[in-house]
Amino acid sequence: MYDFLRYYLVPPLFILMFTGVTQVLVSLGNPYSPFKLSNLLSVGSSYSWTVISIVMLWAFLSLKIPSKTFSGPTTPAGYIPKYSANGTQYYLVSLAVYLVTVYMYPDIPLDIVDNFGDIISSLNLFSLLFCTYLLIKGRLFPEVREGALEKPLPYLFYAGIELHPRLFGVDIKQWTNCRVGMLGWALLVLNFSIASIQLNTFKMAPLSNSILINLYLFKFFYWETGYFNTLDITLDRAGYYLCWGCLTWVQVFYTFSAYYLVAQPSKISDSGAFAILFLGLISLLLNYTADLQKESFKASNGECLIWGRKAKCIPVEYTTHDGKTKKSKLLISGFWGVSRHCNYVFELMLAFSWSLPGLGLGPWTFLYFGFLVVLLVHRTFRDEEKCRAKYGAGWNKYCAVVPYRMIPYIF
């Protein structure tokens, strides 16, 4: 029964449900565009296909420009993925190009709002076709034959087959997750905040939302190479869950707090919005500091100061895919001695901050925050399952020293 649910029933149900919910969200955020069943069958418009084609091509070209490369972790089959390491430049140039374009053509923000349903329809169609291509590629001509081909077809479409597929020399997950997914999120929330000001006169609240999200995403692009060590890249395969999720779900669900404030003006005063911005900046600073502590620890092989003292760690061992035993260290100083996933707590604080401009308008701008709570709590267990399998007794010793997963004395 478990195998039937996991491999045959849940994947098609999730595909139908989440794909359909995207259009429900578009209508929920814009009361002047009521939901119709026909919306689910729309293929978009010439405008929407032009918009997504420009963004996707721009993202693809950013990975073809000569730049520094970054080698990701070696897979169990011995494959070493290669990535472009120009995320910061890509984000800043993209942001500048967008702002200049809006300055030259001021109608763009509201045009995108008016055509947002068509944009999501086009993204849905493209993403589903692209995931079909990934399914065929994974079965017939993969980069490395390490996919789980014995699983049923519905599950393979949903979860994917290949860990690191490439297209014309470009890593597909870097293109979908980082370059299209994260940039689309950044530019859309900025676009919606500008559209809200154009439609409802100037208010600081929508800007607080987009500023915090863009600062968070600037940090993401600044440390983009660190993302290539996360579960999304090292464990999750390229399929509907990951690629459709970044190409479509991120664009409509992650941006929803900003989109909602266009048709439903924020009730937060400008002074309240500045307080929200301050809270968000503190959360972002804490998140950045936690990440910096871990990055400094890795870069110095543990020979660094954290909170004015020499970093402490627990030595561990693990076995590589080719049977070799290697040594590593688990940081237990700074924030990482407080809880095992303290960075998740600060990320939740930040997401709560950029949801606050919708306070008094119902729960809708807090949808992403609620989703993120579930996602990150689930991810803590996935992280720890992977680490326990990798480090064994060393991980158990680490957990005894740092007993809390996220919040001391609570979880």
C-alpha positions, -999 to 999 in steps of 0.1 A, spaced: 0 0 0 28 24 8 45 17 -25 12 22 -44 6 56 -27 42 68 -31 49 57 -66 15 55 -84 -11 77 -66 6 107 -50 27 119 -80 -2 123 -105 -24 138 -77 3 163 -67 10 172 -104 -27 179 -110 -33 197 -77 -3 220 -77 -5 228 -114 -41 238 -110 -35 258 -78 -12 282 -97 -42 297 -116 -63 297 -84 -36 318 -68 -35 343 -97 -73 348 -93 -71 349 -55 -45 377 -57 -66 397 -82 -103 400 -74 -109 416 -109 -98 384 -125 -122 357 -112 -111 320 -115 -126 300 -144 -120 264 -152 -110 275 -187 -80 292 -171 -65 258 -165 -66 251 -203 -51 284 -214 -17 282 -232 -10 319 -226 -7 348 -251 19 362 -274 28 387 -246 33 360 -220 54 338 -243 76 369 -252 82 377 -215 91 342 -204 112 336 -236 133 367 -228 139 357 -192 147 321 -200 171 330 -228 188 356 -207 192 331 -179 206 305 -203 231 329 -219 244 338 -184 256 303 -181 273 303 -216 293 334 -209 329 325 -201 334 327 -163 349 310 -134 336 275 -128 328 256 -96 330 219 -91 301 204 -71 303 173 -49 312 140 -66 281 118 -72 280 81 -61 287 72 -97 319 93 -97 305 122 -118 317 157 -109 292 184 -119 305 218 -132 287 251 -126 292 287 -137 303 309 -108 290 343 -119 258 346 -99 264 380 -83 272 396 -117 241 379 -132 218 392 -105 231 428 -105 231 432 -143 196 417 -145 183 441 -119 199 471 -136 185 461 -170 150 456 -155 150 490 -138 163 508 -169 136 491 -190 109 502 -166 122 537 -166 120 537 -204 86 519 -205 67 528 -173 36 507 -183 56 474 -179 48 467 -142 10 470 -146 11 451 -180 28 422 -162 2 423 -135 -26 423 -161 -11 394 -180 1 375 -150 -25 347 -155 -12 342 -191 24 343 -179 17 315 -154 -2 295 -181 28 298 -204 51 287 -177 30 258 -168 29 245 -204 66 250 -210 75 234 -176 54 203 -182 68 198 -217 103 204 -204 98 178 -176 86 154 -203 119 160 -222 138 154 -190 120 121 -185 128 110 -221 164 122 -218 169 104 -185 157 71 -199 174 73 -233 205 95 -232 215 105 -197 247 122 -188 255 94 -164 235 62 -160 227 65 -123 190 72 -124 164 51 -106 149 37 -138 132 8 -120 106 32 -104 71 36 -121 67 62 -148 44 86 -128 70 88 -100 99 92 -125 81 122 -141 75 137 -107 108 130 -90 131 130 -120 158 105 -132 190 124 -136 210 142 -108 229 165 -131 214 167 -166 229 192 -191 216 209 -222 240 225 -247 267 224 -221 245 241 -194 236 224 -161 198 222 -162 193 225 -124 215 256 -122 194 271 -150 160 262 -136 167 266 -99 191 295 -97 189 315 -129 153 314 -139 137 305 -105 155 329 -82 158 358 -107 121 355 -116 112 357 -79 134 388 -74 122 407 -104 85 399 -100 83 411 -64 100 443 -74 77 446 -104 46 441 -82 58 467 -57 63 493 -85 28 483 -99 13 488 -64 28 523 -61 16 532 -96 -19 520 -89 -24 530 -53 0 559 -48 32 556 -29 33 535 2 64 521 19 49 487 28 51 471 -7 87 484 -11 96 468 23 84 435 10 104 437 -23 136 452 -7 138 424 19 132 397 -7 158 411 -31 184 415 -4 178 379 6 181 368 -30 213 389 -35 228 369 -6 216 337 -25 234 348 -57 265 359 -37 268 324 -22 253 306 -52 281 281 -52 272 270 -17 238 261 -29 253 234 -50 261 214 -18 224 214 -7 199 186 -9 182 203 -39 213 197 -60 230 167 -45 200 145 -37 169 157 -57 167 148 -93 156 169 -122 119 164 -126 85 180 -119 91 185 -82 123 205 -87 122 219 -122 85 227 -125 87 240 -90 114 265 -98 101 275 -132 64 279 -123 56 274 -86 83 299 -73 70 325 -97 34 324 -85 36 312 -49 68 327 -37 58 361 -52 23 360 -39 27 384 -10 39 411 -34 13 403 -60 -16 404 -35 -7 439 -24 -13 453 -59 -50 449 -59 -54 450 -21 -34 480 -8 -14 475 24 -29 489 56 5 494 72 16 530 77 50 541 64 64 542 99 52 506 105 67 496 71 101 510 82 98 490 115 91 459 93 121 467 72 143 470 103 131 437 116 137 420 83 172 435 81 181 422 115 168 387 105 188 389 73 220 400 92 216 371 116 211 347 86 241 361 69 262 359 100 253 322 106 262 314 70 294 334 72 305 315 103 301 282 85 318 295 53 348 308 74 351 276 92 352 256 59 375 280 42 400 279 71 397 242 78 385 252 113 413 276 120 392 307 126 376 328 153 339 328 160 325 352 185 360 361 195 371 325 203 388 298 183 362 277 166 353 244 182 343 213 162 337 176 164 360 155 141 341 129 121 348 103 94 329 92 63 334 68 34 334 80 -2 317 63 -31 349 45 -40 354 31 -5 380 56 8 378 69 44 380 107 48 380 130 77 358 161 83 347 185 110 313 196 123 312 231 137 298 236 172 307 272 178 287 304 173 252 300 162 260 264 152 265 255 188 231 268 197 211 246 172 218 224 143 198 244 118 198 279 133 200 294 98 165 281 91 152 300 121 166 333 108 152 325 73 117 320 88 121 353 107 129 370 74 100 354 56 77 365 84 90 400 81 83 404 44 48 389 49 39 416 75 30 444 49 -2 424 44 -12 425 81 -50 431 84 -57 417 49 -63 381 60 -38 352 60 -29 355 23 4 373 24 15 347 50 10 317 28 47 315 19 57 318 55 35 288 65 47 268 35 83 276 45 77 264 81 66 230 67 94 229 41 122 237 65 110 215 93 108 186 68 142 195 55 158 193 89 148 156 90 161 151 55 193 168 63 198 148 94 189 115 78 216 121 52 242 132 78 235 103 100 240 79 71 272 97 61 289 103 95 274 75 116 286 76 152 302 110 146 268 125 139 253 110 170 281 125 191 275 159 174 238 157 182 246 150 218 266 182 220 241 202 200 208 186 210 183 211 194 174 210 157 162 246 153 149 264 185 166 257 218 143 240 244 115 238 218 126 219 187 
